[in-house]
Amino acid sequence: MTLADQELVIDAIETARSILGQYTGAGPRDAIDALEQLQTVMDNTTLVAALDRLKRRQRLRLVE
């Protein structure tokens, strides 16, 4: 379960980096489109749940 959550987060970060790379690259820029794409990636309920699980696990390790 941890590995799947980590993979999901890494995939989202890589996708976000790609979106930003396209926006900052040569050629025309559409800030609204870039933000909408980023919002789609980062507001994904599966990603949010995975981040919550990872944060909970980290807190539990700190308590032990």
VENTABEL-V227628 format. One record per backbone hydrogen bond with DSSP energy under -1.0 kcal/mol. CO is the residue of the C=O (numbers start at 1). NH is the residue of the N-H. Records with the same first field share a line. If there is no record, write none. Layout:
CO = NH ; NH
This chain:
1 = 5
2 = 6
3 = 7
4 = 8
5 = 9
6 = 10
7 = 11
8 = 12
9 = 13
10 = 14
11 = 15
12 = 16
13 = 17
14 = 18
15 = 19
16 = 20
17 = 21
18 = 22
19 = 23
20 = 24
21 = 25
30 = 34
31 = 35
32 = 36
33 = 37
34 = 38
35 = 39
36 = 40
37 = 41
38 = 42
39 = 43
44 = 48
45 = 49
46 = 50
47 = 51
48 = 52
49 = 53
50 = 54
51 = 55
52 = 56
53 = 57
54 = 58
55 = 59
56 = 60
57 = 61
58 = 62
59 = 63
60 = 64
